[in-house]
Amino acid sequence: MSTLRQRIFTNWHFMRILQLGLALWMLVMAIQSKDLAIGMFSAFFLYTALAGVGCCGPNGCYVPESNGQGKEANDIDYEEVK
C-alpha cells in the first residue's frame, strides 16, 4: 500500500500533470454526454496519470543499448548458411 501512495505523490512532471488534466477533462465530457467509450478512455488515462505508468515521462519509451546478453546493439553476429 505504501508503494502505491509513493507512486501517487512522487515524481510529478509536466507530462504527468498534463495527462491528469486531459483525463479529468475527458471524464467531465463523458459524464456530460453520457458516453461510456469516452469514460473508459478517461479512466485509463486517469489511472496511468495517477499511478505514474506508461510512456508519458522524461524517459519516454527508453530502450537501453544493450540486448541483455552483454553485447552492444551494434555488435552483429553473422552465421553462414549453406
C-alpha positions as CSV (number, residue, x, y, z in Angstrom):
1,M,0.0,0.0,0.0
2,S,2.8,2.4,0.7
3,T,4.3,1.9,-2.8
4,L,1.0,2.9,-4.3
5,R,1.0,6.0,-2.1
6,Q,4.6,6.8,-3.1
7,R,3.7,6.4,-6.8
8,I,0.7,8.8,-6.5
9,F,2.5,11.5,-4.5
10,T,6.0,11.5,-6.1
11,N,7.7,12.0,-9.4
12,W,5.2,14.6,-10.8
13,H,6.4,16.3,-14.0
14,F,4.8,18.3,-16.8
15,M,3.6,15.4,-18.9
16,R,2.1,13.6,-15.9
17,I,0.2,16.8,-14.9
18,L,-0.9,17.3,-18.5
19,Q,-2.1,13.7,-18.7
20,L,-4.1,14.1,-15.5
21,G,-5.7,17.3,-16.7
22,L,-6.7,15.7,-20.0
23,A,-8.1,12.7,-18.3
24,L,-10.2,14.8,-16.0
25,W,-11.4,16.9,-18.9
26,M,-12.3,13.7,-20.8
27,L,-14.1,12.4,-17.7
28,V,-16.2,15.5,-17.4
29,M,-17.1,15.4,-21.2
30,A,-18.0,11.7,-20.8
31,I,-20.3,12.4,-17.9
32,Q,-21.9,15.4,-19.7
33,S,-22.5,13.4,-22.9
34,K,-23.3,10.1,-21.2
35,D,-20.7,8.3,-23.4
36,L,-19.3,5.1,-22.0
37,A,-16.5,4.8,-24.5
38,I,-15.0,8.2,-23.7
39,G,-15.5,7.4,-20.0
40,M,-13.4,4.2,-20.4
41,F,-10.6,6.1,-22.2
42,S,-10.6,8.8,-19.5
43,A,-10.5,6.1,-16.8
44,F,-7.5,4.6,-18.5
45,F,-5.7,7.9,-18.8
46,L,-6.6,8.8,-15.2
47,Y,-5.1,5.5,-14.0
48,T,-1.9,6.0,-15.9
49,A,-1.5,9.6,-14.7
50,L,-2.2,8.7,-11.0
51,A,-0.1,5.5,-11.0
52,G,2.8,7.0,-13.0
53,V,2.9,4.2,-15.5
54,G,3.1,4.4,-19.3
55,C,5.3,6.2,-21.8
56,C,4.5,9.8,-20.8
57,G,7.5,10.8,-18.9
58,P,11.0,12.2,-19.1
59,N,12.5,9.0,-20.4
60,G,9.5,8.1,-22.6
61,C,9.8,4.6,-24.0
62,Y,13.6,4.5,-23.4
63,V,15.2,1.2,-24.6
64,P,18.8,0.5,-23.3
65,E,21.5,-0.1,-25.9
66,S,22.5,-3.5,-24.5
67,N,20.5,-6.5,-25.6
68,G,20.8,-8.2,-22.2
69,Q,23.5,-10.7,-23.2
70,G,26.4,-8.4,-22.6
71,K,26.7,-7.4,-26.3
72,E,26.1,-3.9,-27.6
73,A,23.4,-3.3,-30.1
74,N,26.0,-2.6,-32.9
75,D,27.7,-6.0,-32.4
76,I,26.2,-8.3,-35.1
77,D,27.0,-12.0,-35.2
78,Y,26.8,-13.5,-38.7
79,E,26.3,-17.2,-39.4
80,E,26.9,-18.6,-42.8
81,V,24.1,-20.7,-44.2
82,K,24.9,-23.2,-46.9
